[in-house]
Amino acid sequence: MKKIIAIIFSGLFLGCGCNKEELPSRILDNGVVIEKPYIWWNKGNLEHLNELWEVKTFDFNVIKELVTDDKNYLASYKLTDGKLNWKWNDYWNNDFQFLGEPYQINNLYIDKVNKNTYCIDLFTGKTVWKIARNSEGNWINSGFNDNYIEIMYGSNKINGFSAHSIYVGKTDSPNFYKEIIPKYFVSKNLTVNDEVGICCKPNGFQKDGKEMIFIPFYCPNSINDGKRYISLYNLSDDRWVYDSILISEKSKLGMSLLPLFYNDLVIINIDQSLYAINVMKGEIIWETKFNQNSSFGFGGFIIDNGTLYCAAEGDGYYALDAETGAIKWKGERAPGTSSRMVVLNGVLYYINGGDGRLWALDAATGKTLWRLKSPDGYSFKREINVMQGDGERKGYVLTSTWHGACAYEAER
């Protein structure tokens, strides 16, 4: 059966302006494409549309949030033509503005805000389950196989102070079946929020038939810096493989990204460095340091065909050998933060915050291929997704402006 490609908006129902602009197919600036026609553009209701929020990338869906001064919805649109599939608004109180990194498996979408967690069927737009938790939840959501992972603030006390705990549930149920408390190094030092320890985006994988959860965590030296540890929990056997391996003696709290698994390695970011770690042994295989002003909190990093692509904010776009950390190339970079990167058929796509344009880089060389202007004269938002072609198109590149979503034909 052919997969359904859907765009999910949250907000007031959007009017669909699906006609192509009458633009030349390619307008060039020194060999770089700066304008091209869109496949469709779904314009918002400008009387009520305040802001188009984050796009989240999944196997066959893009999640978008929309904030209005009227009734808010999640809405699903087909990626190929921008037509409406369904709308959803079964949320409590003011929960609509989801802040999470949702987890999606097959047709289930799980996200949370405040104390509440929601599971939605992406094919039908119906609520599968929803639940109000007893403790304030972290905005992180992740998962693997049919497990979803949540982190709770202050659900445990160590020496009378708060610490993060990890909870694991099955996607067909709102109830957790496992709680995991990292082996925090407890001292008199606390974070600015009086915490003795913070989980930094755990995520899971399967190894030799066993379900594992890789858990980076942080213990403060002061309110400004702390030690970074990693741990690995065997969920199938209910035991630690290793519970606290020190990776960095002193780092800023900063923004951590979800661990990225590749063969026997896991890639993590700490301050201005990327680390590749043998995930089963906890051994550092390589570390690559970047410019002292760089960070990875926005653009992040991805792997495709053995190459690690990373967006070092304040420095540039890089391609590294995923096995060794050796740098293959450094690409052009405009100022400002950017969206997460996506890759399709040897091309990297992202939205740059500095100039508000949709960029495309050749994944083999780093050469800039696109710096597209938005169709409405406003900046693109920092959100993007791609889909393989269907015979009619080479592929689809989806993004949005502040006034609606649009789809372009991919470079390849």
Number of C-alpha atoms within 10 A of each C-alpha: 3 5 7 14 18 24 27 28 28 27 30 21 19 21 15 19 16 17 13 11 13 9 11 9 11 13 15 15 11 7 10 17 19 19 20 21 19 21 21 23 28 22 20 24 16 14 9 16 21 16 18 23 23 23 24 20 21 16 14 19 26 25 22 24 22 27 20 18 11 11 13 23 23 23 26 27 22 17 26 22 18 21 18 18 16 18 21 19 16 17 17 13 6 10 15 21 17 19 18 19 18 23 23 27 18 14 15 18 21 25 23 27 21 18 16 18 21 20 23 20 16 25 15 13 21 15 17 17 15 19 15 15 14 10 15 16 22 22 20 22 24 22 23 19 14 13 20 26 26 24 26 22 18 21 15 15 13 14 11 9 16 20 23 25 21 20 17 20 18 17 24 13 15 19 13 15 11 13 14 16 12 25 16 20 14 15 13 10 17 21 20 10 9 14 22 26 28 24 25 23 24 24 23 24 14 14 11 5 8 11 18 24 23 25 23 25 24 26 27 28 19 15 15 14 18 21 20 23 24 25 23 25 21 18 18 12 11 12 12 16 18 16 18 20 16 15 18 14 12 18 18 18 20 15 14 20 19 21 20 17 20 17 10 13 22 19 24 20 23 21 21 18 17 21 19 25 21 18 21 17 14 23 13 15 15 16 17 15 13 18 13 11 11 17 25 25 20 18 24 20 26 20 19 16 8 12 20 22 28 21 28 26 24 18 19 17 20 23 24 19 15 22 16 12 19 15 15 15 15 18 17 12 19 18 13 12 22 29 22 25 23 23 21 21 16 15 20 23 28 25 27 25 18 13 18 23 24 28 24 25 22 18 22 13 15 20 16 19 19 23 23 21 19 22 19 13 9 13 21 27 27 25 27 25 26 26 22 14 17 11 7 8 15 16 21 22 26 26 25 27 26 20 24 26 26 24 25 19 20 20 20 13
